Amino acid sequence: MKKINTKEITCPFCSLLCDDINVIHDDKRYNVHNLKNKECSKKIEAFNINKKSILLPKIGNKISTFKDAINKSKLLIKAGNEIGILNLGADVASVRSAINLTSQINANFDHINSKYFFSNMNIVQRTGYIATTLMEVKNRSDVILIFGTKIFGKVPRLTEKILFPKSSLYIKKSKKKIFLVGQFPEKDIKKIKNNSQVTNINIKIEQIPEFISLISSKNGINNLNLSDSILNKVRLSLNKSKYATAIWSSSDFFKSHASQTIIGSITKFICDLNNHTRAVCLPISGNLADSTSIQVSTWLTGFPVRFKGVNGIFKHDREAYDVTNLILNNQIDTAIYINTLSLEKIQLNKKIKNIVIGHPKTTCSLTPDVFIPVGVPGVDAGGIMFRTDNVVTLPLSPFRKLNIPSSQQVLDKMV
Ligand code: SF4
C-alpha cells in the first residue's frame, strides 16, 4: 500500500507565494488539504502528473536519456549563430544558471512577461513612486484602491490574506474601505463584497486617469457618469485615511495600450496624497516568477530583463533583445525555453531549433527538437523565489519523487 504523507508547502504558482499550504501526497500524486479557495487548489493540483505527462527526455519524437538530450542540446547550441533563452518561470538558482549559460554562449535572455514590467519600471526610473510590502498593507492599510480587471484571478487569495486577513496588527476589518476601480468580473465583486465596506467603481481601464483627476479636484468635469456621492465617498475616505494604498497588476492595463499613462496617474496621485497622509503603492507582479527573474538578472548583469551576453559582459536593449519578438520574427536560429511553472501551451517557431526545458505537463505547439523534463520548484525541486513585493524570498521544498532533475541541474550541464 502506498504511504500517504502530509506536508506544509510554499505555493509557487502566483506571486503571493502563500506558505501555509498543506498537501497530502504519496510519492507521485498530491492534493491540497487545507484551502477553502478552490481556484488555488485547482492551480496547485493542476501540476499532478497524468498519462500525458512527459517524464523522460525526448529528441524529436524519440525518447532518450538525460545525457543524450543534454548532449544534443549542446550540439544545437554550438551550431546556432544567434540564440535566445526565454524564461517562462523558474526559481532563483535556475535563473542564475540560465544567466551563466547566456554569458557562456553569448545568448539573448528575456522573461516572457517583460512587456508588462516596463510600464512600472519607466515610472520608477523617471518620476519615482512609493512602494510597500504585503505585510504593511495587511497590517496598516485603511483605504485600498484596487485598479484593474483580472487581478483577483491572478492572485486568488489577495482578499483572504491581505485585504481582509483573520488578524491584522493595527486595523480592524470593519474599518477598512476598499474601492474596486475598473471592470471586475461579477463573481470577484460578489466574493469581496461579502467581506466589508467595498465600493465598485465601474469604469473602463482607459478612464482611470480621468477618474483620478476627478477625485483629486472637486472642480473637474465629470464625464464618467459617476455620481457625486461616490466621488465624495472616495475623496472623504482618502482624506480621513492614515495609510491609503493603491494596488494594480500592470498586465491588466496592457491591452489598453495606455499602461504607462494609467500607472503614471496612479503613482503621481499616491505621491501627492503624501502631502497630507501616508499613501503607498503595491504593484502585483506576474505569476511566472517575474520578480525572481528581475531580481536575479539585476544582481548578475545590472539589467532586469532583455539583455545579451557579449564576450563576458552583458548588453541591454529593450527592443533588440526582446526574445519573444526575436523568436517570432526568425531573428534567432535557436531558442531555449525554461518552463517550470506555466501550463500555457508554448508557441514554438518551426523555422528555428527549439530546446524546451520544462515540467512534465509542458505542452508545445509543435514537437521541439529536444524536450528535457524538469521538476516544478516547490513540488519536485527545492529552491527559493521572490514574492511580489520583492522584500522576501520564500524557501520551496520538494515532496514529490519523479526522478527528474531540476532546471538548474540541466542548465548547468549545458555550459
Ligand atoms: S494565492 Fe497564489 S500563492 Fe497563494 S495559494 Fe493561491 S495560487 Fe498559491
Boltz pocket constraint, residues with backbone or C-beta under 6 A from the ligand:
constraints:
  - pocket:
      binder: B
      contacts: [[A, 11], [A, 12], [A, 13], [A, 14], [A, 15], [A, 16], [A, 17], [A, 18], [A, 21], [A, 39], [A, 40], [A, 43], [A, 154], [A, 155], [A, 156], [A, 157], [A, 158]]
      max_distance: 6.0
